């Protein structure tokens, strides 16, 4: 598993990267990059490190510059325009598995053992999955821990890959239980 969190532009990029490597991936949503997304990237940088992997076009470079300005110390992965072009469409989502792996290797990504601190059993026990208010609880806890909102599967993945400790998790649960 790649230690760093990979930041891409959109959902199709997430799919392409996850076909190539085992990693946590955040999509910025194109030019819609906002404070909430920047805060999530900052938290990922603090906990795990970040690799910015945007499209080899004007928009991708503009998004990369926005992130560089607000989140110091990120690493960068690049593909060429040729590697990312398919039918006049340019993007990471068009790159081959080999091109994506090579770009991430060139970014000097670190490999780590996949962490399984939290399980789906924890999600159910702490009412983050399978309960009427699970979505709201994940939203609140995600904000508290700085990992953002995700469906149950995404949230579990973030808990493990962002290096959240049991202690941080329990403190967060207690705070959201007080608020409710």
Protein Blocks (a to p, Z undefined) as FASTA:
>chain_A
ZZbacddfblmlmmmmmmmpgcddddehijmlcfklmmmmmmmmmmnopaddddfbfklm
mmmmmmmmmmghiacddddfklmggehiacfklpcfklmmmmmmmnopacddddffbcfk
lmmmnopgopaklmmmmmmmmmmnonopadfklmmmmmmmnopafklmmmmmmmmmmmZZ
